[in-house]
Amino acid sequence: MYSNKDSVNILTALLVAHGIRHAVVCPGSRNAPIVHNFNECPDIECHPVTDERSAAFFALGIAQATDQPVAVCVTSGTALLNVAPAVAEAHYQHQALVVISADRPAQWIGQLDGQTLQQPGALQPWVEKSVDLPEDNPYYANRLVNEALIEATADHHPCVHINVPLSEPLFQFDVQELPQQRVIRRYTPTADYSCLPQALLDDFLQAQRPLIVFGQLSPHRFHYEGVDHLFSHVIVLHEALAPFTSVSHFEHFLGTDAQPPHPDFILHVGDAIVSKRLKAYLRQAHQARTWRINVTGQVEDTFLNLRGIVKGDAERLLQSLDNKLAAYRTTHHDESRARYRRQWLSALSRHSVDAPDTPSTPSGKPFSEASVVAAFEQALATYALPYHVHYANSTPIRLANDYAHGHPVWCNRGVNGIDGSLSTAAGFAAALSKDSPASKETVFCVIGDLSFFYDQNALWNQQLTGNLRILLLNNGGGAIFQQLKGLEQSPACPRLVAATHHATAEGICHQNDIYYQLVTRPADLPSALDLLLHADLSRPMVLEALFQP
């Protein structure tokens, strides 16, 4: 019988799944549930050593002899600190120790309770990964243990630390079997990318509803032309932040009866995804075999069902996957895949968002952020010079997902803050004007009012030239807050949350020698956009679209 502590059972099951066969265990009451589990588990051999300092070096000896990671389990308090010398030695020898420390609940740390000290991070910098397990979140505990053990089993044999807070009562052993646990694996392809994980190929070939999802990717680092064949057989979803010339307009039907069935296989490429609806839809695909391609090999479980990570260059990996799949003959899943693809293509076609011929929004409003961005993107389609487009966070990047087409989109989506959107575009423009002043590569920045005013010092920069053009969408506050259901009920929303104001950019532009143009009605928009795109200027320009409440 095993402990009734979820985190302890998850830890035990995943140690076995990741191939940890030896555990050096030290005496103590707080770690007793963990030691009990290791003793009950037939796949783990326990080695009792009383002194923690000696125990960790004893574990190092086993790691040297077996060339495998070895666990060492200690109780709470200074017991953990005693393993530090051996962990430091193992770090420099590239021998993997998995240090497992029991701990008191977080609320008792620093409260003069027995055997309490700050244990998370106590073994830095000699461990490559340190995790602190939750007691009441099995999914999170599973992911954290997987993260630590993926590192511990890496080729360079790093040490890791798993801290396990445990609340009393500690000594209930009434669970008959260890729980079935999701195991996340990390794979690295061969140098020529000719060899891919067979598990990935098997999952893809067995799938009836496969889906490839792209997040943000630098246009410098991915070109999709080499995988056209793959994309012609599988639905590929992406937003404006992916380096494609079009956008998948799924935002308007996900979460409704029109959405297709959930996929049974997901390949996630790239980084951040803007759409909350897409993330919610894919997080509901509980049975989907989900794989991640990234250059770091880190566990990034955006859709909560990750099974495998392939570490490497996305473009080369997808080309190799395309070549591998092309070698397989027709399977009985082909018709199911084709039907799933038709369902998606039909939904995408019915709900596509086309830029209107006249500057008006889909809801019929005569002048709005949507109508201005739509008209701007229409004008860009005829722009003859090389250009780049930065969209700021919040409402602008969501409008890009509706209306941007035919060009890459840059956005600070790594952390998703509004700070620095204008400064980033300014730095981009300055680099281009300095490196190739004759090329006249224009940088456009579409930005909301709060982002602009927050980052106005971006214009206090004498390096800037006329290749920076800014489209400012000023609706007198944070438009995104109007879309958060329930927030409108708070009397604090307009003034304290959405930061309503009556400021314009004219004064800021005047003091920074920035050309300024104001537009307040649809009739003046075409000529204002023409000026933004084509005016021959030596300094940046701001076109402020001011929307009346």
JOZIPE-V166206 format. One record per backbone hydrogen bond with DSSP energy under -0.5 kcal/mol. NH is the residue of the N-H (numbers start at 1). CO is the residue of the C=O. E is the energy in kcal/mol with one decimal. If there is no record, write none. Layout:
# JOZIPE-V166206
nh: <NH | NH>
co: <CO | CO>
e: <E | E>
This chain:
# JOZIPE-V166206
nh: <2 | 4 | 6 | 9 | 10 | 11 | 12 | 13 | 14 | 15 | 16 | 17 | 18 | 19 | 20 | 21 | 23 | 24 | 25 | 25 | 26 | 32 | 35 | 36 | 37 | 38 | 39 | 40 | 41 | 44 | 45 | 46 | 47 | 49 | 52 | 55 | 56 | 57 | 58 | 59 | 60 | 61 | 62 | 63 | 64 | 65 | 66 | 67 | 70 | 71 | 72 | 73 | 74 | 79 | 80 | 81 | 82 | 83 | 84 | 87 | 88 | 89 | 90 | 91 | 92 | 93 | 94 | 94 | 95 | 97 | 98 | 99 | 99 | 100 | 100 | 101 | 101 | 102 | 103 | 108 | 109 | 111 | 113 | 116 | 119 | 122 | 124 | 126 | 128 | 129 | 131 | 133 | 133 | 141 | 142 | 143 | 144 | 145 | 146 | 147 | 148 | 149 | 150 | 151 | 152 | 153 | 154 | 157 | 158 | 160 | 161 | 162 | 163 | 163 | 164 | 165 | 165 | 166 | 172 | 173 | 174 | 175 | 176 | 184 | 185 | 185 | 187 | 189 | 190 | 193 | 196 | 201 | 202 | 203 | 204 | 205 | 206 | 207 | 207 | 211 | 212 | 213 | 214 | 215 | 216 | 217 | 221 | 222 | 226 | 227 | 228 | 231 | 232 | 233 | 234 | 235 | 237 | 237 | 242 | 244 | 248 | 249 | 250 | 253 | 254 | 256 | 259 | 264 | 265 | 266 | 267 | 268 | 268 | 269 | 269 | 270 | 271 | 279 | 280 | 281 | 282 | 283 | 284 | 284 | 285 | 286 | 288 | 289 | 290 | 290 | 291 | 292 | 293 | 294 | 294 | 300 | 302 | 304 | 307 | 308 | 309 | 310 | 311 | 311 | 312 | 312 | 317 | 318 | 319 | 320 | 321 | 322 | 323 | 324 | 325 | 326 | 327 | 327 | 328 | 334 | 337 | 338 | 339 | 340 | 341 | 342 | 343 | 344 | 345 | 346 | 347 | 348 | 349 | 350 | 351 | 352 | 354 | 360 | 361 | 364 | 372 | 373 | 374 | 375 | 376 | 377 | 378 | 379 | 380 | 381 | 382 | 383 | 388 | 389 | 390 | 391 | 392 | 396 | 397 | 398 | 399 | 400 | 401 | 402 | 402 | 403 | 404 | 406 | 409 | 410 | 413 | 416 | 421 | 424 | 425 | 426 | 427 | 428 | 429 | 430 | 431 | 432 | 433 | 434 | 435 | 436 | 439 | 440 | 442 | 442 | 443 | 444 | 444 | 445 | 446 | 447 | 447 | 449 | 452 | 453 | 454 | 455 | 456 | 458 | 459 | 460 | 461 | 464 | 466 | 468 | 469 | 469 | 470 | 471 | 472 | 472 | 473 | 473 | 474 | 474 | 475 | 478 | 479 | 481 | 482 | 483 | 484 | 485 | 487 | 488 | 489 | 490 | 493 | 496 | 497 | 497 | 498 | 500 | 501 | 509 | 510 | 511 | 512 | 513 | 514 | 515 | 517 | 519 | 524 | 525 | 525 | 526 | 528 | 529 | 530 | 531 | 532 | 533 | 534 | 535 | 537 | 541 | 542 | 543 | 544 | 544 | 545 | 545 | 546 | 546 | 547 | 547 | 548>
co: <175 | 172 | 4 | 5 | 6 | 7 | 8 | 9 | 10 | 11 | 12 | 13 | 14 | 16 | 15 | 19 | 45 | 71 | 23 | 47 | 73 | 29 | 31 | 32 | 33 | 34 | 35 | 36 | 37 | 41 | 21 | 44 | 23 | 25 | 50 | 51 | 52 | 53 | 54 | 55 | 56 | 57 | 58 | 59 | 60 | 61 | 62 | 63 | 96 | 22 | 98 | 24 | 100 | 76 | 77 | 77 | 78 | 80 | 81 | 83 | 84 | 85 | 86 | 87 | 88 | 89 | 90 | 91 | 90 | 95 | 70 | 97 | 160 | 72 | 98 | 99 | 162 | 74 | 164 | 105 | 106 | 108 | 108 | 113 | 117 | 119 | 121 | 123 | 159 | 159 | 161 | 131 | 163 | 137 | 138 | 139 | 140 | 141 | 142 | 143 | 144 | 145 | 146 | 147 | 148 | 149 | 151 | 154 | 151 | 97 | 129 | 99 | 131 | 161 | 101 | 133 | 163 | 103 | 170 | 171 | 172 | 2 | 174 | 182 | 183 | 307 | 309 | 311 | 195 | 190 | 194 | 197 | 198 | 199 | 200 | 201 | 202 | 203 | 204 | 265 | 235 | 267 | 237 | 269 | 272 | 241 | 218 | 218 | 223 | 224 | 225 | 227 | 228 | 230 | 230 | 210 | 212 | 235 | 239 | 242 | 238 | 247 | 248 | 250 | 250 | 253 | 256 | 209 | 209 | 289 | 211 | 266 | 291 | 213 | 267 | 293 | 216 | 275 | 276 | 277 | 278 | 279 | 280 | 281 | 282 | 284 | 285 | 264 | 288 | 305 | 266 | 308 | 268 | 292 | 310 | 298 | 300 | 301 | 290 | 290 | 185 | 292 | 187 | 309 | 294 | 310 | 313 | 314 | 315 | 316 | 317 | 318 | 319 | 320 | 321 | 322 | 323 | 324 | 325 | 331 | 333 | 334 | 335 | 336 | 337 | 338 | 339 | 340 | 341 | 342 | 343 | 344 | 345 | 346 | 347 | 349 | 352 | 358 | 365 | 361 | 368 | 369 | 370 | 371 | 372 | 373 | 374 | 375 | 376 | 377 | 379 | 380 | 442 | 408 | 444 | 410 | 446 | 393 | 392 | 394 | 395 | 396 | 397 | 398 | 399 | 399 | 400 | 245 | 240 | 389 | 411 | 412 | 418 | 420 | 421 | 422 | 423 | 424 | 425 | 426 | 427 | 428 | 429 | 430 | 431 | 432 | 436 | 436 | 386 | 440 | 467 | 388 | 442 | 469 | 390 | 445 | 471 | 473 | 448 | 449 | 450 | 451 | 453 | 455 | 456 | 457 | 459 | 461 | 538 | 465 | 443 | 467 | 541 | 445 | 470 | 543 | 447 | 471 | 472 | 545 | 473 | 498 | 477 | 478 | 479 | 480 | 481 | 483 | 484 | 484 | 486 | 487 | 490 | 492 | 492 | 493 | 493 | 494 | 476 | 505 | 506 | 507 | 508 | 510 | 509 | 540 | 542 | 544 | 521 | 521 | 522 | 522 | 524 | 525 | 526 | 527 | 528 | 529 | 530 | 531 | 535 | 468 | 515 | 470 | 517 | 542 | 472 | 543 | 519 | 544 | 474 | 545 | 546>
e: <-4.2 | -1.9 | -0.6 | -2.1 | -2.8 | -2.3 | -2.4 | -2.5 | -2.2 | -2.2 | -1.8 | -2.1 | -2.2 | -1.6 | -2.9 | -0.7 | -2.5 | -3.1 | -0.6 | -1.7 | -2.0 | -1.0 | -2.5 | -3.0 | -1.9 | -2.3 | -2.3 | -2.1 | -1.9 | -1.4 | -3.2 | -0.6 | -2.4 | -2.3 | -0.5 | -2.8 | -2.3 | -1.4 | -2.7 | -2.4 | -1.8 | -2.0 | -1.8 | -2.4 | -2.3 | -2.1 | -2.6 | -2.2 | -1.9 | -2.4 | -2.3 | -2.9 | -2.5 | -0.6 | -1.4 | -0.5 | -1.4 | -1.6 | -1.3 | -2.1 | -2.7 | -2.1 | -2.8 | -2.5 | -1.7 | -1.3 | -1.0 | -0.6 | -2.4 | -0.7 | -2.8 | -0.8 | -2.6 | -2.9 | -0.5 | -0.6 | -2.1 | -2.2 | -2.0 | -2.1 | -1.4 | -1.6 | -0.6 | -0.8 | -1.2 | -2.3 | -1.5 | -1.8 | -3.0 | -0.8 | -2.6 | -0.5 | -2.7 | -2.5 | -2.6 | -2.3 | -2.6 | -2.5 | -2.3 | -2.6 | -2.3 | -2.6 | -2.5 | -1.5 | -2.2 | -1.6 | -1.8 | -1.9 | -0.7 | -2.3 | -2.6 | -3.3 | -3.0 | -0.6 | -3.4 | -0.6 | -0.6 | -2.6 | -0.6 | -0.6 | -0.6 | -2.2 | -0.6 | -0.5 | -0.5 | -2.1 | -3.2 | -0.7 | -0.9 | -2.1 | -0.6 | -1.7 | -2.9 | -2.4 | -2.3 | -2.7 | -2.1 | -0.7 | -0.7 | -1.6 | -2.4 | -2.8 | -2.8 | -2.8 | -1.8 | -1.8 | -1.9 | -0.6 | -0.7 | -2.1 | -1.2 | -2.2 | -1.5 | -1.5 | -1.0 | -0.7 | -2.7 | -0.5 | -1.4 | -2.5 | -2.1 | -0.7 | -1.8 | -1.6 | -1.8 | -1.7 | -1.5 | -1.3 | -1.1 | -2.0 | -2.4 | -0.6 | -3.1 | -3.1 | -0.6 | -0.7 | -2.4 | -1.7 | -2.5 | -2.6 | -2.4 | -2.0 | -0.9 | -0.5 | -1.1 | -1.9 | -1.5 | -2.1 | -0.9 | -1.1 | -3.0 | -2.3 | -2.4 | -0.5 | -1.8 | -0.7 | -1.3 | -1.3 | -3.0 | -1.4 | -2.5 | -3.1 | -3.1 | -0.6 | -2.3 | -0.6 | -2.4 | -2.5 | -2.1 | -2.2 | -2.6 | -2.7 | -2.2 | -2.6 | -2.7 | -2.0 | -0.8 | -0.8 | -1.3 | -1.6 | -2.6 | -2.5 | -2.4 | -2.3 | -2.7 | -2.2 | -2.1 | -2.0 | -2.7 | -2.4 | -2.1 | -2.9 | -2.2 | -2.4 | -1.5 | -1.0 | -0.6 | -2.1 | -1.9 | -2.0 | -2.2 | -2.5 | -2.6 | -2.3 | -2.5 | -2.7 | -2.0 | -2.3 | -2.3 | -1.2 | -1.5 | -1.9 | -2.2 | -0.5 | -3.5 | -2.9 | -2.9 | -0.7 | -1.0 | -1.2 | -2.1 | -2.1 | -1.4 | -0.8 | -0.5 | -2.6 | -2.0 | -2.8 | -0.7 | -2.6 | -2.2 | -0.7 | -1.1 | -2.4 | -1.7 | -2.3 | -2.6 | -2.3 | -2.5 | -2.6 | -2.2 | -1.7 | -2.6 | -1.8 | -2.3 | -2.4 | -1.5 | -0.6 | -2.3 | -0.6 | -3.5 | -3.0 | -0.5 | -2.4 | -2.9 | -0.6 | -2.5 | -1.2 | -2.3 | -2.9 | -2.3 | -1.7 | -1.0 | -2.1 | -2.0 | -1.0 | -1.8 | -1.2 | -0.5 | -1.3 | -2.7 | -0.6 | -3.0 | -3.0 | -0.7 | -2.6 | -3.0 | -0.6 | -0.8 | -2.7 | -0.7 | -2.5 | -1.0 | -1.0 | -1.4 | -1.5 | -0.9 | -0.9 | -1.8 | -0.5 | -1.4 | -1.8 | -1.5 | -1.8 | -1.5 | -0.9 | -3.8 | -2.3 | -1.6 | -2.6 | -2.4 | -2.3 | -1.1 | -1.0 | -2.8 | -2.4 | -2.3 | -2.6 | -1.1 | -0.5 | -1.3 | -0.6 | -1.8 | -2.8 | -2.1 | -1.9 | -2.2 | -2.4 | -2.4 | -2.2 | -1.0 | -1.7 | -3.0 | -3.3 | -3.0 | -0.7 | -3.2 | -0.7 | -2.3 | -0.8 | -2.8 | -0.6 | -0.5>
